[in-house]
Amino acid sequence: MKALPCFIIILIFASLSFAREPQDWWSVSPEQVADAPCKNHRAPSDAEMLQALQPSSLTKKSETIYGVSFKDEDPELLQLFRDLHFYDISMLGAKPLVLKSPCNKVLCSVQAIYGTRVGIQILYMLKRFGFNGSHLRTANASLWRADELEDILTALSDYPNELYPLDYNRKLVHVKRGNRMKLPVGESVANSTMEIYDMWNDLTQAERQQSLLHELGHVVARKDDVDDSPEWFKTAGWQVSGRTARLVDPSKAVSLYGKTNPHEDFAESVVAYRFGGAKLKSEQSGKYEFLKARVFDGKEYLSAQACMTSKSQTEVKKEANNKAFAAAVEKAKRNADNLDSAFIGKAQAICQSALVKVMVDELGSAQNCTSRALQRLQLEKYGKGKKLVGALLSEAQLNAIAFKGDTEADFSRRVRAKFATDVSKSFSSDFREAVNRGTCSAWGNAAQMFFTSGPMVAEVLSKDRQYFYKNRRYEQVTEFFTHVCQTVRQNAGRLDSGILQNLP
């Protein structure tokens, strides 16, 4: 594993503290955050959250997940429930989670487990923003209160929709109550791993939101490692050499805290763009334009009028896409069950990361993804003349396409079969034959190294170069290929058949 520069290590463990520093310690004050143009001041209502959690048009399933038996439930809600309770690395070695619920539906179950309102808030936060607030899947966390989650959801809504999910299924938890984190000066409020401490509860609402929004800036940065890019260093006036970073142009820092390192400078600048945009544009035009293009997709917040009328590039594209959708949807609905052979490879590309997650046991099945991909591909096919872009379609638009019988299951099997064949072909012929020699544990370990450094996962790694280092995924891939080897020896005969049999 590549050694991280020490200032990044410092960042990972650095905590945000309120020690009543001078106002210019922050790029914007809590009061400026509260009074910023188009600041969201209202958490979503129960009705709004439940509307966002409405079942999809996908075929209903019955399944037992973490001890809870669900009957005729929406597969996307089932996936959210599974994701919500998938252990993170802090729970390594813990006993498997077994939950109890008197319900056979997901919404009812999360309310039984977390509380009537908190259950809905936590499920909504995972679906809408990609953050996991469950205290059951990570160590040293406490159950959220509904009023705390109102502040969290309000703050998350202040950044544009196009940003989310920043890092799907990343924790956002309240550390065990009573575990106050003392610092040399002041006390910890929150940190960039999205852990919130008791001190956060002692702050004003404006301070709570400011602290969360600063830490969120770090998560924004990690999506594409943008705060570790040469372009950012140059724009922000940092000189980075080996393990050290030096601010060669201090006038470019937006706050005293931003002078700490390039990563704190980035997080502070993100907050400045959203909540002090006019000042940032006037005083730091280079940073402003960088963030406008790389983070905010062209959307601006310079005034109340500007942020009401300003549109991101994605919003503009979606408007054109909506017209293409309207022209394609009826024909796509009529032909939904007609499978085009060209769809198989395209769906595999769309669902590549989902198929890898199935391999490492972070997804129970790839069928949700392949079913959504099929909806998207049918619409693209019949909107071709209008240049419809499937990736820009909303969930509601995809739900217009429903399938009959076994269409979804059959398509998923065909996509998984192609994936299994391609994985097998990515190994040399000698290595494919080696599955029948030596021990399966040794073959599985070697297969993991071939696979995780091969071209099939290049796109996954381009989005997150540390992907296989997190949550010990290397070990999960090794375990997958070890089982594949055993399957081949016992009954499959061929490597691609063994891979397919281990891809649920």
ZAMAR-957121 format. One record per residue (C-alpha): residue number from 1; residue in three letters; x, y, z. Coordinates in Angstrom, 3 decimals, m for minus. Layout:
// residues N
   n res        x        y        z
 NUM Ala        X        Y        Z
...
//
This chain:
// residues 504
   n res        x        y        z
   1 Met    0.000    0.000    0.000
   2 Lys    1.314    3.388   m0.939
   3 Ala    2.368    5.411    2.104
   4 Leu    0.152    8.405    2.734
   5 Pro    1.784   11.802    3.185
   6 Cys    1.859   12.641    6.884
   7 Phe   m0.307   15.703    6.481
   8 Ile   m3.041   13.423    5.099
   9 Ile   m2.660   11.148    8.109
  10 Ile   m2.965   14.173   10.327
  11 Leu   m6.106   15.156    8.467
  12 Ile   m7.707   11.760    8.844
  13 Phe   m7.406   11.927   12.608
  14 Ala   m7.767   15.684   12.974
  15 Ser  m10.825   16.864   14.846
  16 Leu  m12.767   20.046   14.438
  17 Ser  m12.867   22.004   17.691
  18 Phe  m14.601   25.110   18.963
  19 Ala  m12.195   26.866   21.299
  20 Arg  m13.611   30.332   20.582
  21 Glu  m10.873   31.358   18.170
  22 Pro  m10.923   34.726   16.407
  23 Gln  m13.632   34.933   13.779
  24 Asp  m11.165   34.669   10.898
  25 Trp  m10.217   31.184   12.080
  26 Trp  m13.129   30.090    9.847
  27 Ser  m13.775   31.123    6.264
  28 Val  m17.348   31.979    7.244
  29 Ser  m18.888   32.345   10.676
  30 Pro  m21.846   30.281   11.908
  31 Glu  m23.971   33.401   11.568
  32 Gln  m22.924   33.815    7.941
  33 Val  m23.864   30.194    7.306
  34 Ala  m27.298   30.781    8.852
  35 Asp  m27.888   33.949    6.792
  36 Ala  m26.384   32.754    3.500
  37 Pro  m28.374   33.004    0.253
  38 Cys  m30.795   30.109   m0.127
  39 Lys  m29.743   28.507    3.175
  40 Asn  m32.000   25.588    3.900
  41 His  m33.698   26.089    7.277
  42 Arg  m36.109   23.162    7.246
  43 Ala  m35.607   19.435    7.633
  44 Pro  m37.684   17.187    5.356
  45 Ser  m41.104   16.310    6.713
  46 Asp  m42.161   12.737    7.389
  47 Ala  m44.390   12.863    4.317
  48 Glu  m41.477   14.025    2.122
  49 Met  m39.193   11.301    3.414
  50 Leu  m41.818    8.590    2.954
  51 Gln  m42.475    9.826   m0.569
  52 Ala  m38.754    9.450   m1.365
  53 Leu  m38.874    5.907    0.021
  54 Gln  m41.787    4.764   m2.132
  55 Pro  m41.353    1.294   m3.668
  56 Ser  m39.876    1.042   m7.162
  57 Ser  m41.369   m0.730  m10.179
  58 Leu  m38.969   m3.667   m9.764
  59 Thr  m40.278   m7.156   m9.046
  60 Lys  m41.023   m7.699   m5.362
  61 Lys  m38.950  m10.166   m3.322
  62 Ser  m39.191  m12.204   m0.143
  63 Glu  m35.915  m12.464    1.725
  64 Thr  m34.450  m12.819    5.219
  65 Ile  m31.815  m10.188    6.028
  66 Tyr  m29.969  m10.044    9.355
  67 Gly  m32.649  m12.202   10.958
  68 Val  m35.635  m10.188    9.709
  69 Ser  m37.955  m11.977    7.265
  70 Phe  m39.425   m9.735    4.585
  71 Lys  m42.313  m10.707    2.332
  72 Asp  m43.156   m9.260   m1.104
  73 Glu  m40.966   m6.238   m0.498
  74 Asp  m39.402   m3.761   m2.889
  75 Pro  m35.859   m4.950   m3.752
  76 Glu  m34.397   m1.457   m3.444
  77 Leu  m35.767   m1.064    0.073
  78 Leu  m34.338   m4.489    0.889
  79 Gln  m30.964   m3.341   m0.418
  80 Leu  m31.103   m0.189    1.706
  81 Phe  m31.877   m2.321    4.770
  82 Arg  m28.937   m4.613    3.966
  83 Asp  m26.585   m1.680    3.343
  84 Leu  m27.715    0.064    6.511
  85 His  m26.520   m2.862    8.629
  86 Phe  m23.426   m4.005    6.756
  87 Tyr  m20.545   m3.907    9.277
  88 Asp  m17.753   m1.431    8.648
  89 Ile  m14.081   m2.120    9.390
  90 Ser  m14.470   m1.077   13.044
  91 Met  m16.618   m4.191   13.648
  92 Leu  m14.043   m6.644   12.345
  93 Gly  m14.376   m9.899   14.273
  94 Ala  m17.778   m9.049   15.738
  95 Lys  m20.531  m11.657   15.750
  96 Pro  m22.977  m11.475   12.822
  97 Leu  m25.727   m8.946   13.416
  98 Val  m29.125  m10.454   14.232
  99 Leu  m32.046   m8.017   14.345
 100 Lys  m35.563   m8.469   15.677
 101 Ser  m38.663   m6.951   14.120
 102 Pro  m42.363   m7.857   14.271
 103 Cys  m42.756   m6.536   10.705
 104 Asn  m42.181   m8.061    7.286
 105 Lys  m41.719   m4.686    5.561
 106 Val  m38.618   m2.497    5.598
 107 Leu  m40.183    0.808    6.672
 108 Cys  m41.986   m0.808    9.574
 109 Ser  m38.829   m2.711   10.581
 110 Val  m36.525    0.315   10.725
 111 Gln  m39.127    2.085   12.848
 112 Ala  m39.268   m0.900   15.199
 113 Ile  m35.458   m1.025   15.447
 114 Tyr  m34.584    2.689   15.656
 115 Gly  m37.804    4.450   16.636
 116 Thr  m40.793    5.740   14.723
 117 Arg  m39.164    8.900   13.339
 118 Val  m35.450    8.080   13.570
 119 Gly  m35.905    4.873   11.550
 120 Ile  m37.360    6.806    8.630
 121 Gln  m34.745    9.558    8.928
 122 Ile  m31.847    7.088    8.877
 123 Leu  m33.218    5.161    5.900
 124 Tyr  m33.913    8.429    4.041
 125 Met  m30.416    9.754    4.781
 126 Leu  m28.864    6.627    3.278
 127 Lys  m31.006    6.732    0.154
 128 Arg  m30.971   10.496   m0.420
 129 Phe  m27.393   11.350    0.586
 130 Gly  m25.558    8.007    0.848
 131 Phe  m24.630    8.477    4.538
 132 Asn  m25.181    5.638    7.004
 133 Gly  m26.369    6.794   10.420
 134 Ser  m26.907    3.374   11.989
 135 His  m25.182    2.905   15.344
 136 Leu  m25.477   m0.865   14.883
 137 Arg  m23.002   m1.228   12.032
 138 Thr  m20.061    0.693   13.484
 139 Ala  m18.255    0.566   16.830
 140 Asn  m18.487    3.236   19.520
 141 Ala  m21.663    4.911   18.241
 142 Ser  m24.980    5.854   19.838
 143 Leu  m28.513    5.955   18.476
 144 Trp  m29.308    9.319   16.928
 145 Arg  m32.142   11.466   18.266
 146 Ala  m34.736   12.789   15.827
 147 Asp  m33.915   16.456   16.576
 148 Glu  m30.206   15.815   15.902
 149 Leu  m30.978   14.199   12.572
 150 Glu  m33.133   17.179   11.652
 151 Asp  m30.026   19.381   11.894
 152 Ile  m27.972   16.832    9.949
 153 Leu  m30.509   16.496    7.127
 154 Thr  m30.982   20.259    6.966
 155 Ala  m27.236   20.820    6.555
 156 Leu  m26.794   18.045    3.981
 157 Ser  m29.495   19.655    1.846
 158 Asp  m27.434   22.843    1.542
 159 Tyr  m25.100   21.323   m1.031
 160 Pro  m26.397   20.605   m4.574
 161 Asn  m28.178   17.351   m5.357
 162 Glu  m25.570   16.465   m7.964
 163 Leu  m22.890   16.044   m5.276
 164 Tyr  m24.555   13.019   m3.703
 165 Pro  m23.759   10.313   m2.934
 166 Leu  m20.237   11.421   m2.101
 167 Asp  m19.101    8.019   m0.860
 168 Tyr  m22.053    5.654   m0.614
 169 Asn  m22.565    3.962    2.753
 170 Arg  m20.014    6.130    4.541
 171 Lys  m20.820    6.398    8.239
 172 Leu  m22.239    9.569    9.778
 173 Val  m22.672    8.683   13.433
 174 His  m22.898   10.169   16.902
 175 Val  m20.032    8.807   19.008
 176 Lys  m21.047    7.041   22.237
 177 Arg  m22.647    9.633   24.471
 178 Gly  m20.412   10.559   27.367
 179 Asn  m17.199    9.946   25.384
 180 Arg  m16.138   13.578   25.142
 181 Met  m12.928   14.103   23.185
 182 Lys  m10.666   16.615   24.946
 183 Leu   m8.029   18.424   22.903
 184 Pro   m5.013   20.488   24.024
 185 Val   m7.175   23.550   23.380
 186 Gly  m10.936   23.143   23.476
 187 Glu  m12.889   19.990   22.753
 188 Ser  m13.672   17.925   19.677
 189 Val  m16.950   18.603   17.918
 190 Ala  m16.637   16.363   14.849
 191 Asn  m14.024   14.876   12.558
 192 Ser  m13.533   14.124    8.893
 193 Thr  m14.529   10.469    9.318
 194 Met  m18.007   11.906    9.989
 195 Glu  m18.134   11.187   13.704
 196 Ile  m20.057   13.689   15.839
 197 Tyr  m19.179   14.193   19.521
 198 Asp  m21.142   15.380   22.563
 199 Met  m19.681   18.881   22.246
 200 Trp  m21.651   19.262   19.010
 201 Asn  m24.880   19.132   21.017
 202 Asp  m23.717   22.029   23.191
 203 Leu  m23.375   24.406   20.234
 204 Thr  m25.948   26.689   18.685
 205 Gln  m27.819   25.376   15.666
 206 Ala  m25.731   27.612   13.382
 207 Glu  m22.485   26.260   14.883
 208 Arg  m23.680   22.656   14.594
 209 Gln  m24.434   23.124   10.937
 210 Gln  m21.172   24.942   10.239
 211 Ser  m19.120   22.185   11.842
 212 Leu  m20.893   19.481    9.850
 213 Leu  m20.583   21.414    6.594
 214 His  m16.827   21.843    7.111
 215 Glu  m16.340   18.112    7.637
 216 Leu  m18.549   17.440    4.642
 217 Gly  m16.053   19.459    2.612
 218 His  m13.466   16.752    3.300
 219 Val  m15.832   14.057    2.016
 220 Val  m16.467   16.148   m1.100
 221 Ala  m12.704   16.231   m1.663
 222 Arg  m12.239   12.494   m1.357
 223 Lys  m14.789   11.660   m4.021
 224 Asp  m12.201   12.331   m6.714
 225 Asp   m9.182   13.124   m4.516
 226 Val   m9.604   16.657   m5.770
 227 Asp   m7.862   18.204   m2.736
 228 Asp   m4.821   16.047   m3.493
 229 Ser   m4.533   17.109   m7.123
 230 Pro   m1.733   19.216   m8.642
 231 Glu   m4.431   21.559   m9.970
 232 Trp   m5.677   22.275   m6.460
 233 Phe   m2.179   22.754   m5.052
 234 Lys   m1.405   25.267   m7.789
 235 Thr   m4.718   27.094   m7.515
 236 Ala   m4.548   27.309   m3.716
 237 Gly   m0.866   28.272   m3.553
 238 Trp    0.496   25.107   m1.928
 239 Gln    3.854   23.499   m2.640
 240 Val    3.870   19.779   m1.896
 241 Ser    7.045   17.759   m1.803
 242 Gly    7.100   14.200   m0.529
 243 Arg    5.540   14.240    2.938
 244 Thr    5.449   17.985    3.449
 245 Ala    3.147   20.742    2.270
 246 Arg    3.967   24.447    2.441
 247 Leu    1.679   27.370    1.718
 248 Val    3.903   29.465   m0.553
 249 Asp    1.215   32.119   m1.020
 250 Pro   m0.509   32.692    2.367
 251 Ser   m2.759   35.355    0.827
 252 Lys   m4.669   32.573   m0.962
 253 Ala   m5.849   30.890    2.258
 254 Val   m9.485   31.654    3.043
 255 Ser   m9.019   31.286    6.815
 256 Leu   m6.445   30.642    9.520
 257 Tyr   m7.680   27.072    9.782
 258 Gly   m7.238   26.731    6.027
 259 Lys   m3.524   27.431    6.441
 260 Thr   m3.138   24.138    8.331
 261 Asn   m2.727   22.019    5.167
 262 Pro   m4.133   21.774    1.615
 263 His   m6.994   19.561    2.777
 264 Glu   m8.274   21.872    5.498
 265 Asp   m7.852   24.714    3.012
 266 Phe  m10.038   22.828    0.543
 267 Ala  m12.769   22.084    3.112
 268 Glu  m12.783   25.719    4.237
 269 Ser  m12.927   26.894    0.617
 270 Val  m15.907   24.639   m0.146
 271 Val  m17.787   26.196    2.774
 272 Ala  m16.720   29.660    1.600
 273 Tyr  m18.036   29.005   m1.926
 274 Arg  m21.445   27.883   m0.669
 275 Phe  m21.933   30.368    2.167
 276 Gly  m19.696   33.289    1.283
 277 Gly  m19.551   33.052   m2.473
 278 Ala  m19.527   36.766   m3.275
 279 Lys  m16.515   37.396   m1.042
 280 Leu  m14.641   34.337   m2.320
 281 Lys  m15.222   35.339   m5.935
 282 Ser  m14.026   38.869   m5.241
 283 Glu  m10.941   37.966   m3.215
 284 Gln  m10.005   34.492   m4.546
 285 Ser  m11.290   34.266   m8.109
 286 Gly   m8.992   31.336   m8.939
 287 Lys  m10.334   29.213   m6.100
 288 Tyr  m13.872   30.275   m6.893
 289 Glu  m13.653   29.171  m10.518
 290 Phe  m11.891   25.929   m9.572
 291 Leu  m14.649   24.977   m7.124
 292 Lys  m17.367   26.141   m9.482
 293 Ala  m16.127   23.735  m12.135
 294 Arg  m14.816   20.803  m10.086
 295 Val  m17.255   20.651   m7.176
 296 Phe  m20.399   22.705   m7.742
 297 Asp  m20.962   21.793  m11.401
 298 Gly  m21.407   25.437  m12.373
 299 Lys  m24.081   26.305   m9.809
 300 Glu  m23.562   29.620   m7.973
 301 Tyr  m24.800   31.081   m4.686
 302 Leu  m23.781   34.721   m5.019
 303 Ser  m27.158   36.138   m3.978
 304 Ala  m30.681   35.007   m3.189
 305 Gln  m31.657   35.648   m6.789
 306 Ala  m28.553   33.960   m8.201
 307 Cys  m28.932   30.694   m6.321
 308 Met  m32.610   30.538   m7.224
 309 Thr  m31.947   30.978  m10.942
 310 Ser  m28.443   29.515  m11.310
 311 Lys  m28.432   25.991  m12.682
 312 Ser  m25.720   23.388  m12.586
 313 Gln  m24.555   21.899  m15.852
 314 Thr  m26.262   18.651  m14.865
 315 Glu  m29.581   20.432  m14.283
 316 Val  m29.384   21.969  m17.762
 317 Lys  m28.644   18.561  m19.290
 318 Lys  m31.531   16.979  m17.368
 319 Glu  m33.981   19.512  m18.774
 320 Ala  m33.050   18.485  m22.322
 321 Asn  m33.099   14.839  m21.249
 322 Asn  m36.634   15.162  m19.930
 323 Lys  m37.855   16.092  m23.409
 324 Ala  m36.142   13.045  m24.889
 325 Phe  m37.672   10.863  m22.167
 326 Ala  m41.177   12.103  m22.945
 327 Ala  m40.704   11.106  m26.579
 328 Ala  m39.325    7.639  m25.758
 329 Val  m41.228    6.370  m22.743
 330 Glu  m44.369    4.912  m24.348
 331 Lys  m42.474    2.899  m26.939
 332 Ala  m39.973    1.735  m24.328
 333 Lys  m42.823    0.562  m22.082
 334 Arg  m44.369   m1.478  m24.898
 335 Asn  m41.024   m3.161  m25.659
 336 Ala  m39.724   m3.507  m22.106
 337 Asp  m39.496   m7.312  m22.206
 338 Asn  m37.726   m7.499  m25.569
 339 Leu  m34.076   m8.039  m24.704
 340 Asp  m31.489   m6.655  m27.088
 341 Ser  m28.271   m8.720  m27.058
 342 Ala  m26.243   m5.493  m27.097
 343 Phe  m27.722   m4.646  m23.694
 344 Ile  m25.716   m7.366  m21.932
 345 Gly  m22.305   m5.774  m22.298
 346 Lys  m23.674   m2.286  m21.689
 347 Ala  m25.400   m3.393  m18.480
 348 Gln  m22.201   m5.040  m17.276
 349 Ala  m20.373   m1.727  m17.726
 350 Ile  m23.110    0.151  m15.886
 351 Cys  m23.109   m2.372  m13.040
 352 Gln  m19.384   m3.117  m12.879
 353 Ser  m18.961   m1.673   m9.387
 354 Ala  m22.109   m3.464   m8.203
 355 Leu  m20.784   m6.785   m9.508
 356 Val  m17.506   m6.208   m7.664
 357 Lys  m19.474   m5.420   m4.492
 358 Val  m21.275   m8.741   m4.854
 359 Met  m17.879  m10.424   m5.001
 360 Val  m16.824   m8.788   m1.723
 361 Asp  m20.186   m9.524   m0.086
 362 Glu  m21.261   m5.881    0.169
 363 Leu  m24.279   m6.503   m2.058
 364 Gly  m26.546   m9.495   m1.779
 365 Ser  m27.245   m9.482   m5.509
 366 Ala  m26.577   m7.437   m8.633
 367 Gln  m30.160   m7.801   m9.859
 368 Asn  m31.340   m4.390   m8.644
 369 Cys  m28.589   m2.769  m10.659
 370 Thr  m29.106   m4.884  m13.765
 371 Ser  m32.865   m4.289  m13.651
 372 Arg  m32.325   m0.543  m13.422
 373 Ala  m29.755   m0.775  m16.210
 374 Leu  m32.288   m2.578  m18.421
 375 Gln  m34.879    0.148  m17.808
 376 Arg  m32.281    2.758  m18.696
 377 Leu  m31.122    0.933  m21.822
 378 Gln  m34.663    0.455  m23.136
 379 Leu  m35.322    4.167  m22.762
 380 Glu  m32.012    5.053  m24.403
 381 Lys  m32.796    2.756  m27.328
 382 Tyr  m36.133    4.388  m28.075
 383 Gly  m34.902    7.895  m27.341
 384 Lys  m31.873    7.543  m29.562
 385 Gly  m32.971   10.181  m32.059
 386 Lys  m33.401   12.618  m29.185
 387 Lys  m30.015   11.741  m27.642
 388 Leu  m31.461   10.520  m24.360
 389 Val  m28.809    9.936  m21.661
 390 Gly  m29.837    7.099  m19.369
 391 Ala  m27.476    8.137  m16.577
 392 Leu  m29.451   11.380  m16.170
 393 Leu  m32.845    9.701  m15.747
 394 Ser  m34.514   10.027  m12.364
 395 Glu  m35.736    7.101  m10.326
 396 Ala  m39.322    8.111  m11.081
 397 Gln  m38.589    8.073  m14.827
 398 Leu  m37.006    4.618  m14.627
 399 Asn  m40.038    3.372  m12.695
 400 Ala  m42.175    4.054  m15.759
 401 Ile  m40.700    0.842  m17.200
 402 Ala  m42.042   m2.344  m15.604
 403 Phe  m41.244   m5.923  m16.614
 404 Lys  m43.286   m9.096  m16.788
 405 Gly  m42.463  m12.633  m15.661
 406 Asp  m38.793  m13.523  m15.355
 407 Thr  m37.392  m10.745  m17.562
 408 Glu  m35.383   m9.111  m14.768
 409 Ala  m33.999  m12.380  m13.382
 410 Asp  m33.103  m13.701  m16.842
 411 Phe  m31.349  m10.470  m17.815
 412 Ser  m29.412  m10.404  m14.544
 413 Arg  m28.266  m13.997  m15.093
 414 Arg  m27.029  m13.151  m18.578
 415 Val  m25.141  m10.081  m17.353
 416 Arg  m23.561  m12.052  m14.510
 417 Ala  m22.639  m14.842  m16.919
 418 Lys  m20.823  m12.392  m19.192
 419 Phe  m19.055  m10.872  m16.195
 420 Ala  m17.968  m14.347  m15.041
 421 Thr  m16.693  m15.173  m18.523
 422 Asp  m14.777  m11.918  m18.772
 423 Val  m13.193  m12.415  m15.344
 424 Ser  m12.100  m15.897  m16.370
 425 Lys  m10.671  m14.646  m19.677
 426 Ser   m8.734  m11.933  m17.858
 427 Phe   m6.536  m14.681  m16.378
 428 Ser   m3.878  m16.377  m18.499
 429 Ser   m4.679  m19.857  m19.779
 430 Asp   m1.987  m21.306  m17.494
 431 Phe   m3.569  m19.662  m14.489
 432 Arg   m7.062  m20.830  m15.468
 433 Glu   m5.739  m24.370  m15.576
 434 Ala   m3.925  m23.902  m12.258
 435 Val   m7.305  m23.864  m10.479
 436 Asn   m7.105  m27.672  m10.492
 437 Arg   m3.620  m27.804   m8.964
 438 Gly   m2.278  m26.944   m5.509
 439 Thr   m4.441  m25.590   m2.697
 440 Cys   m7.501  m23.429   m3.296
 441 Ser   m6.366  m20.932   m0.656
 442 Ala   m3.104  m20.325   m2.527
 443 Trp   m4.915  m20.074   m5.867
 444 Gly   m7.500  m17.699   m4.374
 445 Asn   m4.796  m15.407   m3.040
 446 Ala   m3.020  m15.312   m6.406
 447 Ala   m6.329  m14.766   m8.233
 448 Gln   m7.067  m11.799   m5.987
 449 Met   m3.763  m10.167   m6.917
 450 Phe   m4.355  m10.742  m10.639
 451 Phe   m7.927   m9.452  m10.488
 452 Thr   m7.445   m6.356   m8.314
 453 Ser   m4.555   m5.148  m10.461
 454 Gly   m6.168   m6.059  m13.775
 455 Pro   m8.055   m4.009  m16.350
 456 Met  m11.522   m5.178  m15.297
 457 Val  m11.449   m3.065  m12.135
 458 Ala   m9.625   m0.078  m13.639
 459 Glu  m12.807    2.017  m13.653
 460 Val  m13.630    1.114  m10.048
 461 Leu  m10.121    2.162   m8.983
 462 Ser  m10.298    5.357  m11.039
 463 Lys  m13.129    6.483   m8.766
 464 Asp  m11.414    5.339   m5.560
 465 Arg   m7.806    4.204   m5.826
 466 Gln   m7.889    2.874   m2.271
 467 Tyr  m11.068    0.841   m2.849
 468 Phe   m9.639   m2.612   m2.148
 469 Tyr   m7.697   m1.395    0.898
 470 Lys  m10.889   m0.309    2.657
 471 Asn  m12.856   m2.684    4.867
 472 Arg  m10.292   m5.390    4.024
 473 Arg  m11.825   m5.987    0.608
 474 Tyr   m8.630   m7.707   m0.559
 475 Glu   m9.397  m10.477    1.913
 476 Gln  m12.991  m10.702    0.696
 477 Val  m11.847  m11.039   m2.929
 478 Thr   m9.395  m13.770   m1.884
 479 Glu  m12.200  m15.591   m0.083
 480 Phe  m14.444  m15.287   m3.154
 481 Phe  m11.852  m16.819   m5.473
 482 Thr  m11.040  m19.537   m2.937
 483 His  m14.717  m20.556   m3.007
 484 Val  m14.656  m20.378   m6.804
 485 Cys  m11.711  m22.790   m6.860
 486 Gln  m13.542  m25.199   m4.562
 487 Thr  m16.697  m24.971   m6.691
 488 Val  m14.758  m25.690   m9.882
 489 Arg  m13.178  m28.756   m8.330
 490 Gln  m16.425  m30.071   m6.887
 491 Asn  m18.881  m29.648   m9.730
 492 Ala  m18.440  m26.762  m12.153
 493 Gly  m15.453  m27.945  m14.123
 494 Arg  m14.857  m24.581  m15.779
 495 Leu  m13.632  m21.381  m14.148
 496 Asp  m16.341  m19.121  m15.603
 497 Ser  m19.044  m21.544  m14.347
 498 Gly  m17.445  m21.538  m10.901
 499 Ile  m17.398  m17.746  m10.821
 500 Leu  m21.041  m17.547  m11.896
 501 Gln  m22.125  m20.005   m9.226
 502 Asn  m20.547  m17.753   m6.587
 503 Leu  m22.180  m14.541   m7.897
 504 Pro  m25.658  m14.420   m6.284
//
